[in-house]
Structures are given as structure tokens and as C-alpha cells.
């Protein structure tokens, strides 16, 4: 019985790692183009991502929003570890929208989130990013690179 549990766990880990590696390889051409663009703004943010069941329960802390001339990256950093964990997103700004929301805040800690909706590898991705002191500045940086607002700018 113990061997079956170990085998199932190992299989799940292998499947997850292989899926992340396939996604990473498919993203390389876009990342190559994006990495040639100048960085216009970057800041540390907290991140939640939408799953099939709603917003992730866990908030990813220590993430970095990198705004470039025509694209956006939300990442743990430039290390291969960031991509291998699957916590790395790249969007073309012109194909991305943003809106301010209090959701997905927990009932214990309300905060402003900027919801980014974009396409990554033919798949719609939604991220909620939060930076408690510079929400307006983040909004302006995103708008400046071409992200389209679908609601009004946040009130400071």
C-alpha cells in the first residue's frame, strides 16, 4: 500500500514538472522579444491568480511586476527557479485589460487589487496584483505601456 502512495505522488510530481517545462519552452519566443524591451517601471507586488474554482486562496508574496514598453511580466525574478515553479506570467500589453477591485481580498484584510486579464499561450489568464502604497502609480505605468482599462482609475 505504501508503494502505491509513493508511486502516485511521484507520478503527480512528474506530470506537474513536465507541464511547467512544456509551458516554459512554448513561452521562450515571447520572452525573448519581451526581454529586448526597455523596462519602464518595476515594483514588488502580491499576486493571486484565478483558477477554475475562483481566486487562489494563497497570496504569492515577493513577486515583481515588470512593465516594459509593450509588455508586462509578473515574476519571482529572472532565475530559472521562478519559471520552474510556474509562478511567472508574461502578457502583451495591447492584448491585456485591467480593472480595480476589492475582490479577491479576504474578509480580514481588505485591499485594492488591479485585476489583469490577458492571453498567454492561447489561454485566458487573470491575475490580481496588489501594492498597498502605490496603486495609482502602478495603474499609470500599466496604462502607459498599453494595458486597456475596463473601469475607472483607482482613487488614491
C-alpha positions in Angstrom: 0.0 0.0 0.0 2.8 2.4 0.9 4.5 1.8 -2.5 1.3 2.7 -4.3 1.0 6.1 -2.5 4.7 6.9 -3.3 4.2 5.9 -6.9 1.1 8.1 -7.3 2.8 11.0 -5.6 5.9 10.6 -7.8 3.7 10.4 -10.9 1.8 13.6 -10.0 5.1 15.5 -9.4 6.5 14.3 -12.7 3.3 15.4 -14.6 3.4 18.8 -13.0 7.1 19.4 -13.7 6.7 18.2 -17.3 3.7 20.5 -17.9 5.6 23.5 -16.5 8.6 22.7 -18.7 6.4 22.5 -21.8 4.8 25.8 -20.9 8.2 27.4 -20.4 9.5 26.2 -23.7 6.4 27.5 -25.5 6.9 30.9 -23.8 10.5 31.3 -24.8 9.9 33.1 -28.1 7.6 35.7 -26.4 10.0 36.1 -23.5 12.9 36.7 -26.0 11.0 39.6 -27.6 9.9 40.9 -24.2 13.4 40.8 -22.7 14.6 43.1 -25.5 12.2 45.8 -24.5 13.2 48.6 -22.1 11.9 48.4 -18.5 9.8 51.5 -17.8 8.6 50.5 -14.3 9.0 47.8 -11.7 7.7 47.2 -8.2 7.2 44.4 -5.8 3.6 43.1 -5.7 1.4 40.5 -4.0 -0.4 38.2 -6.5 -3.4 36.0 -6.7 -4.4 34.1 -9.8 -7.8 32.8 -11.0 -8.3 29.1 -11.1 -11.2 27.2 -12.5 -12.7 27.4 -9.0 -12.2 31.1 -8.3 -9.2 33.1 -7.0 -6.3 31.2 -5.5 -6.5 31.0 -1.7 -2.8 31.6 -1.3 -1.4 35.1 -2.0 2.0 34.9 -3.7 4.2 37.3 -1.8 7.5 38.8 -3.1 6.5 38.8 -6.7 7.7 41.5 -9.1 5.7 43.5 -11.6 7.9 44.5 -14.5 6.4 46.9 -17.0 8.2 47.2 -20.3 7.5 49.3 -23.4 4.8 47.0 -24.8 4.5 44.1 -22.3 4.1 43.1 -18.7 5.8 40.4 -16.6 4.8 39.2 -13.2 7.5 37.0 -11.8 9.5 35.8 -8.9 12.6 37.2 -10.7 14.9 36.3 -13.5 16.0 33.0 -12.0 15.1 29.7 -13.7 13.5 28.7 -10.4 10.8 31.3 -10.9 9.7 29.8 -14.2 10.1 26.2 -13.0 7.6 26.9 -10.2 5.0 28.1 -12.7 4.7 31.5 -11.0 5.8 33.6 -13.9 3.4 35.3 -16.4 4.1 37.4 -19.5 1.5 39.4 -21.3 1.4 41.6 -24.4 0.1 45.0 -23.1 -2.1 45.7 -26.1 -4.0 42.4 -25.5 -4.4 42.9 -21.8 -7.1 44.7 -19.8 -7.1 46.0 -16.2 -9.7 46.9 -13.6 -9.6 47.9 -10.0 -11.4 45.7 -7.5 -11.6 44.9 -3.7 -12.0 41.2 -4.7 -10.2 38.9 -4.0 -9.4 40.4 -0.6 -10.0 38.2 2.4 -12.7 39.4 4.8 -9.9 40.0 7.4 -7.8 42.2 5.2 -9.4 44.5 2.6 -7.1 46.0 -0.1 -7.2 47.3 -3.6 -6.3 44.9 -6.4 -5.7 45.6 -10.0 -7.1 42.7 -12.0 -5.1 41.9 -15.1 -6.8 39.8 -17.8 -4.8 38.7 -20.8 -3.8 35.8 -23.0 -0.9 33.6 -22.5 -0.3 30.7 -24.9 -3.9 31.0 -26.3 -5.3 30.7 -22.8 -7.0 33.5 -20.8 -5.2 34.3 -17.6 -6.4 36.5 -14.8 -4.1 37.9 -12.1 -4.9 40.1 -9.2 -1.9 42.3 -8.2 -1.7 44.5 -5.1 0.8 47.1 -4.0 -0.6 48.8 -0.9 1.0 52.2 -1.2 1.4 52.9 -4.9 -1.8 51.6 -6.6 -2.3 54.8 -8.7 1.4 54.7 -9.8 1.1 51.0 -10.8 -2.1 51.8 -12.7 -0.5 54.7 -14.6 2.5 52.5 -15.5 0.3 49.8 -16.9 -1.8 52.2 -18.9 1.4 53.8 -20.2 2.6 50.6 -21.8 -0.8 50.0 -23.4 -2.9 47.9 -21.0 -6.5 48.9 -21.6 -8.6 50.0 -18.6 -12.1 48.4 -18.4 -13.1 50.5 -15.4 -12.1 53.8 -13.8 -8.7 54.5 -12.4 -8.3 53.7 -8.7 -8.9 56.6 -6.3 -5.9 57.3 -4.1 
